[in-house]
């Protein structure tokens, strides 16, 4: 059974963000979603470069659980997806070198709200502008993540209100 715990920006600073992403990949996470943002009618070289680099790993749009912008009571909406493997992770990390929450908006484009899935189920969801996230793992996996020096909490300001994602 999956248990929900909450993450904060400080918990994923430095190499802890990449460490968590690698852990999730090693435990079967197989796809991710991220919102690629750009100002309307403005060239966005950063966003374009991300899409070019990750293009080979893009999967068809599919309905998945999300933390923001859900279109239904089951907290799902269609999202862009990319395959989550060693190669795509390396490319993703090259675009988030300031940290998995550190995506400042700007004229060149930016990235927001990284979400990682395992067999279609959300295991990590980040809300960039809130600097909070959700980690949905088994009790044993939460213990393993804690052993990697990645702290999580039982409650969070925003995320506690929305993150049960329709779970009983």
C-alpha positions in Angstrom: 0.0 0.0 0.0 1.3 3.5 -0.9 1.7 6.0 1.9 1.8 9.8 1.2 4.5 11.9 2.7 5.5 15.5 1.8 8.7 17.1 0.5 9.9 20.6 0.7 12.4 22.4 -1.5 15.2 22.3 1.2 14.9 18.5 1.3 15.9 18.2 -2.4 18.8 20.7 -2.6 22.2 19.8 -3.9 22.5 16.2 -5.0 19.4 15.0 -3.0 17.0 15.8 -5.9 19.0 13.7 -8.4 19.5 11.1 -5.8 15.8 10.8 -5.2 15.1 10.6 -9.0 17.7 7.9 -9.4 16.2 6.0 -6.5 12.7 6.2 -8.1 14.0 5.0 -11.4 15.8 2.1 -9.8 12.5 1.2 -8.1 10.5 1.0 -11.3 9.5 4.6 -12.1 9.1 4.6 -15.9 7.8 7.9 -17.0 7.7 11.6 -16.0 5.8 14.7 -16.9 6.9 18.3 -16.6 5.2 21.5 -17.7 7.2 23.3 -20.4 6.4 27.0 -20.2 7.0 30.0 -22.5 5.6 33.5 -22.9 3.1 33.7 -25.7 4.6 35.0 -29.1 8.1 35.1 -27.6 11.0 32.9 -28.7 11.8 30.4 -25.9 15.3 28.9 -26.6 15.4 27.2 -23.2 12.0 25.5 -23.6 12.8 24.6 -27.2 16.2 23.1 -26.2 14.4 21.0 -23.6 11.9 19.7 -26.1 14.7 19.0 -28.6 16.8 17.1 -26.1 13.9 15.1 -24.6 12.1 14.5 -27.9 13.4 11.0 -28.4 11.9 10.0 -25.1 8.5 11.5 -25.5 5.5 9.3 -25.1 1.9 9.9 -26.2 -0.2 12.2 -24.1 -2.1 10.2 -21.5 -4.4 10.9 -18.6 -2.5 10.7 -15.3 -2.9 11.9 -11.7 -1.6 15.4 -11.1 -1.3 17.9 -8.3 -2.3 21.0 -10.2 -4.8 21.7 -12.9 -6.9 18.5 -12.5 -9.9 18.5 -14.7 -12.0 16.0 -12.7 -12.7 14.8 -9.2 -10.3 11.9 -9.6 -7.4 14.4 -9.9 -6.4 13.4 -13.5 -5.9 15.3 -16.7 -4.1 14.5 -20.0 -0.3 15.3 -19.6 2.7 15.1 -21.8 4.9 12.2 -20.8 8.5 11.2 -21.3 10.2 7.9 -20.8 12.1 7.8 -17.5 15.4 6.0 -17.9 19.1 6.6 -17.4 19.5 8.6 -20.6 16.4 10.8 -20.2 17.2 11.4 -16.6 20.6 12.7 -17.5 19.1 15.0 -20.1 16.4 16.2 -17.6 19.0 16.9 -14.9 21.0 19.1 -17.3 18.0 21.4 -17.5 17.4 21.6 -13.7 21.0 22.2 -12.6 19.7 24.7 -10.0 17.6 22.0 -8.4 14.3 20.2 -9.1 12.3 23.1 -7.6 14.4 25.9 -9.1 12.8 26.8 -12.3 12.5 30.6 -12.4 10.2 32.0 -15.1 11.8 34.0 -17.8 11.7 35.0 -21.4 13.7 32.0 -22.6 11.1 29.5 -21.2 11.1 27.5 -18.0 10.0 24.1 -16.5 7.5 23.5 -13.7 5.9 20.8 -11.7 7.9 17.7 -12.3 5.9 14.5 -11.7 7.2 10.9 -11.8 5.1 7.9 -12.4 5.5 4.1 -11.9 3.3 2.0 -14.0 0.9 5.0 -14.4 0.8 5.8 -10.7 2.1 9.1 -9.3 5.1 8.5 -7.0 6.6 12.0 -7.0 4.7 15.2 -7.6 6.3 18.6 -7.2 4.5 22.0 -7.2 7.3 24.4 -8.2 5.8 27.7 -7.1 4.7 26.3 -3.7 8.1 24.6 -3.2 6.3 21.5 -1.9 5.8 18.0 -3.2 4.3 14.6 -2.6 6.0 11.3 -2.3 3.7 8.2 -2.7 5.7 5.1 -1.8 5.4 2.0 0.4 6.5 2.3 4.0 9.7 0.4 3.2 10.5 2.7 0.3 9.9 5.8 2.5 12.4 4.3 5.0 14.9 3.8 2.2 14.5 7.3 1.0 15.0 8.6 4.5 18.2 6.5 4.7 19.4 8.5 1.6 19.3 11.7 3.7 16.1 12.9 1.9 13.7 14.1 4.7 9.9 14.0 4.2 7.0 15.0 6.5 3.6 13.7 7.4 2.0 17.2 6.7 2.6 20.2 4.5 0.8 23.5 4.0 -0.7 23.2 0.5 0.0 19.6 -0.2 -1.8 18.2 2.8 -5.0 19.6 1.4 -4.7 18.2 -2.1 -2.3 15.3 -2.2 -4.3 12.3 -1.2 -5.4 12.4 -4.8 -8.6 10.7 -4.2 -7.0 7.8 -2.3 -9.3 6.3 0.4 
